[in-house]
Amino acid sequence: MHWMACAGFAIVLWGINGLFMKLGTNRVSARSMVIWVTAGFVVLLPVLWRGTTLAGLSAGIIFVGLIAGTVNGLGNWAVFACLEKGAKASVAIPLTALYPLCTVVLATAFLKERPTGLQWVGIALAVAGGAMLSYEPAVASPEEQRHCVP
């Protein structure tokens, strides 16, 4: 399967996941959702484990995998907490999906990767899109609303 097909599949699945994240946090705490999401990963282990071997993996590689899993779990918790505190899924999920911007900064600093000019334009547009997405006009107080009624 071409990598773009895999990326498209991930986009669809993560889009569906955003809906279920909000549905879950409407009913249980963010901490509970992290536990159930982790249980979902565990359910997948037998399928993913087939044909995979741990032989030859260094302690460093295992450590990197464990750190990545821990950071991922904490990120999931933060998204669930955001939704639990009343964020709209239609705003919070796309906004938190701007996490690759952090990856760009880290890859530039630690991996010496250099985005092209066009990629920097895309990064700027993503930041602008995130700002526009998160903007919510101030709601007038009842007192202000009374003064606006003709």
N, C-alpha and C positions, 0 to 999 in steps of 0.2 A: 504494500500500500504506500502511495506517495506521501511524503511528509505533510503536504498541504491538506490532503484528505484527513490525516490524523488531526491536524490543527483544527480543521472545520468541525470534526467530530467532537473535539474537546470544547470548542465554543458552544456547540449545541448542548452538550452534557452540563457544562458549567452554567449555562443559561437556565436550564431546568433546575440545577442545583440551587441557584439563587432563589427560585420560587419556593423550593422545599425548605431552604434555610429560614425564610420569613415565616412560612407556615409553622415550622417547628418552634421558633422563638415566640410565636403568638401563644404557644401552649405550655412550654417548659423553659427553664433557665438556659442561659448560654452555656453554662458548665455541663448541664445535662445533654445539650445538643452535641458538644464536643465528644462526650462519652459515646453517644449513639453513632456519630460519624466515624469515630475510631472503630466501633464494632462493625460498621459497614466495610471498613478497610480489611478487618480481620476476616470477614466473610469471603472477601476476594482472594485471600492468601492462597488457598489450594489451587485456584485457577492460575494465578500469577506465578506460583512456585514451580509449576511443571516445567521441566527442562532447564531450570535454573540451579546452579550449584554455588555454594559458598566457598568451595575449594579454591585456593589461590587468592582469595581476597585478603588484602593486608588489613591490619588493625586500623590504619589510617583511613582506608576507604570505608570500612564499617563505621568508623567514627563520623566521617563526613555524612554518611547516610543517616545516622542517628541524629546528628545535629540538624540536618535538613528536615527530618520528620518532626523534631521538636519545634523548630521555627514554624513549620507549616501548621502544626497543631495550635500553637499560640496565635498565629494569624487567623486561623479558623475561629478560635475563641473570641478574638477581637471583633471579627465580623458579626458573630452571633450576639455579642454584647451590644454592638451598635444597633442591630435590629431589635433586640430585646428592649432597648431604651427608646424605641419608637421611631427609628429611622425608616423611611420609605424604602422598600426593596428596590423600587425603580430608580432610586437615587443612590442609595448606599452601595448596592452591588456593583454597578458600573464604576462608581467613584473608587471603591477599593480595588477594582480591577485595573487601576492605573499603577499597581505595584511594579510593573516592569520598569517604570521610571526610576525606581530605587535600584533595580538591577542594572540599568544603564550606568548610573553613577558608580555603583560598586565595580562593574566590569571595566569601566574606564579607569578607575583608581587602582584596582588590584590585578586585573588581567591585561591591562594596557591595550584594551580594545578601543578603537576610535570610530565613532559613528560618522557617517558621511554628512555632507551639507544637507542633502535631502532628508536624511534620517533626523537631523537636528530640527528641521522644519516640522517633521512629523511629531517629534517630542514636544515642540512648542504648541502645536495644535492640540495634542493630547492634554497638556496642562491647561490650555484655554478651554477646551471642552469640559474638563473636570471642574473648572471654576464656574462655567455656565451651568453645568448640570447640578452643582451643589447650591446655586443661588436660589433662595426662596424669598420673595418679597415679604417685608414686614407686615404682619397682620395688625390692623388698626384695633386699638383697645375699644371696649364698649363706649367709653366716654368720647373718644374721637369719632366713632361711628355716629353717635347722636348729633354731633355738630355738623356732620356732612349731610344729614337728611334734610331735604328741602322743606 
